[in-house]
């Protein structure tokens, strides 16, 4: 979240990507920082996924990421 805030402060659009486990935590941190960053949440968990599963998650999220970065910019 801090990286996205830093990017936006530099005039660069950004989108953070996290797993659905962190939806509430992201909202709390965004509120604490006073920001509303673009975000895309992917299925949880991700740490034990195979390469093929990670590619499928990325493929499923890419359009949402592109749309979010377009809105952020």
ABEGO torsion letter per residue (X at the ends): XAAAAAAAAAGBBBBBBBBAAAAAAAAAAAAAAGBBBBBBBBBOBAAABBAAAAAAAAAAAAAAAAAAAAAAX
